[in-house]
Amino acid sequence: YFAKNKEYLDQVTSLLSDLDLGLSGIKLEDETIPNKEGKQQKVIIPYGIHGQGENQFTLPFVAESSGTKSTFILSRYLLPVLNEGGIAIIDELDNDLHIHLLYYLIDLFKDKETNPHDAQLLFTCHSPQTMEELQKHQIYLTEKNNQRSELYCADEIKGLSGNLTDKYTAGALGAIPNL
């Protein structure tokens, strides 16, 4: 995707560099590797560029941290929606992401400068701290009862105020697995 869309490669490069994940750039290399049948196939391999000037080295993305890889992959879905409008639907947005990085990605959708077309982000996650970044009407909880999942909005809970993260963690909002 990034090889065919240079403008998004530039954006993800800037995003990952700005986040100070240790990258100063990204390059894509054409390589030939064996497929499952042992036949040679051409693929594009992303490499992270680390360091500056003569102290630069590259690292294939498979060797990058899981957070860096997740951000790179998520960017493929988030950047086009932010640039063109629409909705990004991401299951378990928080996978492999530091909570501050998760907040940063959510904030991209909240900021008119980075979201000029009012794109929307619909996501699931297991990080209760995410509730601190959202308003009650933006938070939906799921409760499993008798092998059925029920969905309800946090602003439907009567008398709910204060720190939602603490209330959720204490079990006051439901949607907690039975362990």
C-alpha positions as CSV (number, residue, x, y, z in Angstrom):
1,Y,0.0,0.0,0.0
2,F,2.7,2.5,1.0
3,A,4.7,1.6,-2.1
4,K,1.8,2.6,-4.3
5,N,0.9,5.7,-2.2
6,K,4.0,7.8,-1.7
7,E,2.1,10.6,0.1
8,Y,1.0,8.1,2.8
9,L,4.5,6.7,3.1
10,D,5.7,10.3,3.7
11,Q,2.9,10.8,6.3
12,V,3.6,7.5,8.2
13,T,7.3,8.3,8.1
14,S,6.7,11.7,9.6
15,L,4.2,10.3,12.1
16,L,6.6,7.6,13.3
17,S,9.6,10.0,13.4
18,D,7.5,12.6,15.4
19,L,6.5,9.9,17.9
20,D,10.2,9.4,18.8
21,L,10.0,5.7,18.3
22,G,13.7,5.7,17.4
23,L,13.0,6.1,13.7
24,S,14.4,8.8,11.5
25,G,12.8,7.4,8.4
26,I,11.4,4.5,6.5
27,K,12.4,3.0,3.2
28,L,10.8,0.3,1.1
29,E,13.1,-2.3,-0.6
30,D,12.2,-4.7,-3.4
31,E,13.5,-8.2,-2.4
32,T,13.1,-11.7,-3.7
33,I,12.3,-14.4,-1.2
34,P,11.0,-18.0,-1.4
35,N,7.2,-18.5,-1.0
36,K,5.6,-21.5,0.7
37,E,6.2,-23.7,-2.4
38,G,9.9,-22.7,-2.5
39,K,9.5,-20.5,-5.6
40,Q,11.1,-17.1,-5.6
41,Q,8.7,-14.2,-5.4
42,K,9.2,-10.4,-5.3
43,V,8.0,-8.6,-2.2
44,I,8.4,-5.1,-0.7
45,I,10.1,-5.1,2.7
46,P,9.8,-2.0,4.9
47,Y,13.0,-0.9,6.8
48,G,13.2,1.5,9.6
49,I,16.0,4.0,9.4
50,H,17.6,4.7,12.7
51,G,20.1,7.4,13.7
52,Q,21.4,10.4,11.8
53,G,24.1,11.1,9.3
54,E,27.0,8.6,9.4
55,N,25.6,6.9,12.5
56,Q,22.6,5.6,10.5
57,F,21.5,2.0,10.2
58,T,18.5,0.2,8.9
59,L,16.4,-2.5,10.5
60,P,13.7,-4.6,8.8
61,F,10.3,-3.9,10.2
62,V,10.0,-7.5,11.4
63,A,12.8,-6.7,13.9
64,E,11.1,-3.4,15.1
65,S,9.2,-3.3,18.4
66,S,5.6,-4.5,18.3
67,G,4.4,-1.0,19.0
68,T,6.3,0.5,16.0
69,K,5.0,-2.3,13.8
70,S,1.4,-1.8,15.0
71,T,1.5,1.9,14.4
72,F,2.9,1.4,10.9
73,I,0.1,-1.1,10.1
74,L,-2.6,1.0,11.7
75,S,-1.4,4.0,9.7
76,R,-2.3,2.2,6.5
77,Y,-6.0,2.3,7.6
78,L,-6.1,5.6,9.6
79,L,-4.3,8.0,7.4
80,P,-6.5,7.6,4.3
81,V,-9.6,8.1,6.4
82,L,-8.2,11.2,8.1
83,N,-7.1,12.6,4.7
84,E,-10.3,11.7,2.7
85,G,-13.1,11.4,5.3
86,G,-15.1,8.3,6.2
87,I,-14.9,5.9,9.1
88,A,-12.0,3.7,10.3
89,I,-13.2,0.6,12.1
90,I,-10.4,-1.0,14.1
91,D,-10.8,-4.1,16.4
92,E,-8.6,-3.9,19.5
93,L,-6.9,-0.6,18.6
94,D,-4.8,-0.9,21.8
95,N,-3.0,-4.1,20.7
96,D,0.8,-3.6,21.3
97,L,0.4,0.2,21.8
98,H,1.7,2.2,24.8
99,I,-1.3,4.1,26.3
100,H,0.2,7.5,25.3
101,L,0.5,6.3,21.7
102,L,-3.1,5.1,21.8
103,Y,-4.2,8.5,23.1
104,Y,-2.1,10.2,20.3
105,L,-3.9,8.1,17.6
106,I,-7.3,8.9,19.1
107,D,-6.4,12.6,19.3
108,L,-5.7,12.6,15.5
109,F,-9.4,12.2,15.0
110,K,-10.3,14.8,17.6
111,D,-8.2,17.6,16.0
112,K,-9.7,19.6,13.1
113,E,-6.2,20.1,11.7
114,T,-5.4,16.4,11.4
115,N,-9.0,15.5,10.7
116,P,-10.3,18.2,8.3
117,H,-13.0,16.0,6.8
118,D,-14.6,14.9,10.2
119,A,-13.5,11.3,9.8
120,Q,-14.7,9.0,12.5
121,L,-12.9,6.3,14.5
122,L,-14.9,3.3,15.7
123,F,-12.8,0.9,17.8
124,T,-12.8,-1.7,20.4
125,C,-10.1,-2.0,23.1
126,H,-9.3,-3.5,26.4
127,S,-7.6,-0.5,28.0
128,P,-10.0,1.1,30.5
129,Q,-7.7,4.2,30.6
130,T,-9.1,5.0,27.1
131,M,-12.3,6.2,28.8
132,E,-10.3,9.2,30.1
133,E,-9.9,10.4,26.5
134,L,-13.6,10.1,25.6
135,Q,-16.9,11.6,26.6
136,K,-19.6,9.3,28.0
137,H,-21.7,9.4,24.8
138,Q,-18.7,8.0,22.9
139,I,-18.2,5.0,25.2
140,Y,-20.1,1.8,24.6
141,L,-19.7,-1.2,26.9
142,T,-20.5,-4.8,26.2
143,E,-21.9,-7.3,28.6
144,K,-22.1,-11.0,27.9
145,N,-25.2,-12.7,29.3
146,N,-26.3,-16.3,28.5
147,Q,-24.0,-16.4,25.4
148,R,-25.3,-13.1,24.1
149,S,-23.5,-9.8,24.0
150,E,-25.4,-6.7,25.0
151,L,-24.2,-3.2,24.1
152,Y,-25.0,-0.1,26.0
153,C,-23.8,3.5,26.1
154,A,-22.1,4.9,29.2
155,D,-24.3,8.0,29.1
156,E,-27.4,5.7,29.5
157,I,-26.1,4.7,33.0
158,K,-28.1,6.9,35.5
159,G,-26.1,9.0,38.0
160,L,-22.8,8.3,36.3
161,S,-20.2,11.0,37.0
162,G,-16.6,11.2,38.0
163,N,-13.7,9.0,36.9
164,L,-15.1,6.3,34.5
165,T,-11.9,4.3,34.5
166,D,-12.0,3.8,38.3
167,K,-15.7,3.0,38.2
168,Y,-15.2,0.5,35.4
169,T,-12.3,-1.2,37.1
170,A,-14.3,-1.5,40.3
171,G,-17.0,-3.2,38.3
172,A,-19.6,-0.4,38.8
173,L,-20.3,-0.2,35.0
174,G,-20.5,-3.9,34.3
175,A,-18.9,-5.3,31.2
176,I,-16.2,-7.0,33.3
177,P,-15.4,-10.7,32.5
178,N,-16.3,-13.3,35.0
179,L,-13.0,-14.8,36.1
